[in-house]
Amino acid sequence: MILTYIFSCYIIERYYSYMSEGFSIYRQRLLFLHSNLKSEMTMFGDMMKNMQSQQEEMQSTLKKIKVAVSKNGIAIEANAAREILNISIDKDLMEDKEQLEDMLIFAINDITQVIQQQEAVASQDMMSKVLPGGLAGLGDMFSK
């Protein structure tokens, strides 16, 4: 009877020691995962800040690129950030409303195409700066 009691006490003691060791290992793993997650979140936050600054840089670059289209008596000036800066209309077009509307549509469509081309060129330049040496050609993938 005493041997059974001693043996059961030994078993219980070993069980608790295994549990505490297991808990310790589990706790260490959790702390390790938490520290890795924290560093990854910091890295992700830094990457997002970097992307945001690059986007702001891209917008300021696009605002500096001026584009102009002159067609059938209508001249439109804009920048590559899709902001119309000036529209000039020939006096002869003022007499015919329908013709003026049609010419405005053509000129606006033309300036939109020119802006898209300038955006593509600027984004390719930006991607070539951001991507490492051999991967600079991947910038073309995003422009189409």
JOJO-V788538 format. One record per residue. N is the residue number from 1. RES is the residue in one small letter. PHI is phi in radians with two decimals (none if undefined). PSI is psi in radians with two decimals (999 if undefined). BURIAL is + if it has 9 or more other ideal C-beta (glycine too) atoms within 8 Angstrom, else -. Layout:
n->N res->RES phi->PHI psi->PSI burial->BURIAL
n->N res->RES phi->PHI psi->PSI burial->BURIAL
This chain:
n->1 res->m phi->none psi->-0.79 burial->-
n->2 res->i phi->-1.14 psi->-0.69 burial->-
n->3 res->l phi->-1.10 psi->-0.68 burial->-
n->4 res->t phi->-1.12 psi->-0.76 burial->-
n->5 res->y phi->-1.10 psi->-0.79 burial->-
n->6 res->i phi->-1.11 psi->-0.75 burial->-
n->7 res->f phi->-1.11 psi->-0.75 burial->-
n->8 res->s phi->-1.16 psi->-0.64 burial->-
n->9 res->c phi->-1.11 psi->-0.70 burial->-
n->10 res->y phi->-1.10 psi->-0.78 burial->-
n->11 res->i phi->-1.08 psi->-0.80 burial->-
n->12 res->i phi->-1.09 psi->-0.74 burial->-
n->13 res->e phi->-1.09 psi->-0.77 burial->-
n->14 res->r phi->-1.12 psi->-0.70 burial->-
n->15 res->y phi->-1.05 psi->-0.85 burial->-
n->16 res->y phi->-1.14 psi->-0.62 burial->-
n->17 res->s phi->-1.19 psi->-0.70 burial->-
n->18 res->y phi->-1.11 psi->-0.73 burial->-
n->19 res->m phi->-1.10 psi->-0.74 burial->-
n->20 res->s phi->-1.20 psi->-0.65 burial->-
n->21 res->e phi->-1.15 psi->-0.76 burial->-
n->22 res->g phi->-1.08 psi->-0.74 burial->-
n->23 res->f phi->-1.12 psi->-0.68 burial->-
n->24 res->s phi->-1.10 psi->-0.78 burial->-
n->25 res->i phi->-1.13 psi->-0.75 burial->-
n->26 res->y phi->-1.05 psi->-0.77 burial->-
n->27 res->r phi->-1.10 psi->-0.73 burial->-
n->28 res->q phi->-1.09 psi->-0.74 burial->-
n->29 res->r phi->-1.11 psi->-0.74 burial->-
n->30 res->l phi->-1.07 psi->-0.77 burial->-
n->31 res->l phi->-1.11 psi->-0.69 burial->-
n->32 res->f phi->-1.10 psi->-0.82 burial->-
n->33 res->l phi->-1.11 psi->-0.69 burial->-
n->34 res->h phi->-1.11 psi->-0.74 burial->-
n->35 res->s phi->-1.17 psi->-0.67 burial->-
n->36 res->n phi->-1.14 psi->-0.75 burial->-
n->37 res->l phi->-1.10 psi->-0.71 burial->-
n->38 res->k phi->-1.10 psi->-0.75 burial->-
n->39 res->s phi->-1.19 psi->-0.63 burial->-
n->40 res->e phi->-1.18 psi->-0.67 burial->-
n->41 res->m phi->-1.15 psi->-0.68 burial->-
n->42 res->t phi->-1.10 psi->-0.75 burial->-
n->43 res->m phi->-1.11 psi->-0.72 burial->-
n->44 res->f phi->-1.12 psi->-0.72 burial->-
n->45 res->g phi->-1.09 psi->-0.72 burial->-
n->46 res->d phi->-1.12 psi->-0.70 burial->-
n->47 res->m phi->-1.13 psi->-0.70 burial->-
n->48 res->m phi->-1.15 psi->-0.70 burial->-
n->49 res->k phi->-1.10 psi->-0.70 burial->-
n->50 res->n phi->-1.12 psi->-0.77 burial->-
n->51 res->m phi->-1.12 psi->-0.68 burial->-
n->52 res->q phi->-1.14 psi->-0.72 burial->-
n->53 res->s phi->-1.18 psi->-0.63 burial->-
n->54 res->q phi->-1.16 psi->-0.65 burial->+
n->55 res->q phi->-1.15 psi->-0.72 burial->-
n->56 res->e phi->-1.12 psi->-0.69 burial->-
n->57 res->e phi->-1.10 psi->-0.71 burial->+
n->58 res->m phi->-1.12 psi->-0.74 burial->+
n->59 res->q phi->-1.10 psi->-0.72 burial->+
n->60 res->s phi->-1.19 psi->-0.61 burial->-
n->61 res->t phi->-1.14 psi->-0.76 burial->+
n->62 res->l phi->-1.14 psi->-0.60 burial->+
n->63 res->k phi->-1.17 psi->-0.45 burial->+
n->64 res->k phi->-1.42 psi->-0.35 burial->-
n->65 res->i phi->-1.46 psi->2.01 burial->+
n->66 res->k phi->-1.72 psi->2.41 burial->+
n->67 res->v phi->-2.27 psi->2.62 burial->+
n->68 res->a phi->-2.53 psi->2.51 burial->+
n->69 res->v phi->-2.34 psi->2.33 burial->+
n->70 res->s phi->-2.24 psi->2.10 burial->-
n->71 res->k phi->-2.63 psi->2.20 burial->+
n->72 res->n phi->0.92 psi->0.74 burial->-
n->73 res->g phi->1.54 psi->0.06 burial->-
n->74 res->i phi->-2.11 psi->2.24 burial->+
n->75 res->a phi->-2.09 psi->2.24 burial->+
n->76 res->i phi->-2.14 psi->2.28 burial->+
n->77 res->e phi->-1.98 psi->2.41 burial->+
n->78 res->a phi->-2.63 psi->3.09 burial->+
n->79 res->n phi->-2.06 psi->2.96 burial->+
n->80 res->a phi->-1.28 psi->-0.08 burial->+
n->81 res->a phi->-1.54 psi->0.26 burial->-
n->82 res->r phi->1.17 psi->0.61 burial->-
n->83 res->e phi->-1.91 psi->2.16 burial->-
n->84 res->i phi->-1.37 psi->2.20 burial->-
n->85 res->l phi->-1.73 psi->-0.59 burial->-
n->86 res->n phi->-2.80 psi->2.52 burial->-
n->87 res->i phi->-2.29 psi->2.22 burial->-
n->88 res->s phi->-2.06 psi->2.33 burial->-
n->89 res->i phi->-2.15 psi->2.29 burial->+
n->90 res->d phi->-1.15 psi->2.48 burial->-
n->91 res->k phi->-1.08 psi->-0.56 burial->-
n->92 res->d phi->-1.11 psi->-0.50 burial->-
n->93 res->l phi->-1.34 psi->-0.29 burial->+
n->94 res->m phi->-1.19 psi->-0.40 burial->-
n->95 res->e phi->-1.30 psi->-0.59 burial->-
n->96 res->d phi->-1.93 psi->1.81 burial->-
n->97 res->k phi->-1.08 psi->-0.79 burial->-
n->98 res->e phi->-1.11 psi->-0.74 burial->-
n->99 res->q phi->-1.12 psi->-0.72 burial->-
n->100 res->l phi->-1.06 psi->-0.78 burial->+
n->101 res->e phi->-1.07 psi->-0.77 burial->-
n->102 res->d phi->-1.11 psi->-0.77 burial->-
n->103 res->m phi->-1.15 psi->-0.64 burial->+
n->104 res->l phi->-1.10 psi->-0.73 burial->+
n->105 res->i phi->-1.07 psi->-0.81 burial->-
n->106 res->f phi->-1.07 psi->-0.77 burial->+
n->107 res->a phi->-1.17 psi->-0.71 burial->+
n->108 res->i phi->-1.15 psi->-0.71 burial->+
n->109 res->n phi->-1.11 psi->-0.70 burial->-
n->110 res->d phi->-1.12 psi->-0.79 burial->+
n->111 res->i phi->-1.15 psi->-0.58 burial->+
n->112 res->t phi->-1.12 psi->-0.73 burial->-
n->113 res->q phi->-1.13 psi->-0.74 burial->-
n->114 res->v phi->-1.11 psi->-0.72 burial->+
n->115 res->i phi->-1.09 psi->-0.76 burial->+
n->116 res->q phi->-1.07 psi->-0.70 burial->-
n->117 res->q phi->-1.12 psi->-0.74 burial->-
n->118 res->q phi->-1.16 psi->-0.64 burial->+
n->119 res->e phi->-1.09 psi->-0.74 burial->+
n->120 res->a phi->-1.10 psi->-0.76 burial->+
n->121 res->v phi->-1.10 psi->-0.79 burial->-
n->122 res->a phi->-1.14 psi->-0.68 burial->+
n->123 res->s phi->-1.22 psi->-0.60 burial->+
n->124 res->q phi->-1.14 psi->-0.71 burial->+
n->125 res->d phi->-1.09 psi->-0.74 burial->-
n->126 res->m phi->-1.14 psi->-0.75 burial->+
n->127 res->m phi->-1.15 psi->-0.64 burial->+
n->128 res->s phi->-1.17 psi->-0.49 burial->+
n->129 res->k phi->-1.33 psi->-0.62 burial->-
n->130 res->v phi->-1.40 psi->-0.77 burial->-
n->131 res->l phi->-1.34 psi->2.60 burial->+
n->132 res->p phi->-1.12 psi->2.87 burial->-
n->133 res->g phi->-0.67 psi->-1.09 burial->-
n->134 res->g phi->-1.29 psi->-0.20 burial->-
n->135 res->l phi->-1.76 psi->0.11 burial->-
n->136 res->a phi->-1.07 psi->-0.48 burial->+
n->137 res->g phi->-1.19 psi->-0.28 burial->-
n->138 res->l phi->-1.20 psi->-0.30 burial->+
n->139 res->g phi->-1.06 psi->-0.50 burial->+
n->140 res->d phi->-1.15 psi->-0.49 burial->-
n->141 res->m phi->-1.11 psi->-0.53 burial->-
n->142 res->f phi->-1.61 psi->-0.15 burial->-
n->143 res->s phi->-1.59 psi->-0.14 burial->-
n->144 res->k phi->-1.95 psi->999 burial->-
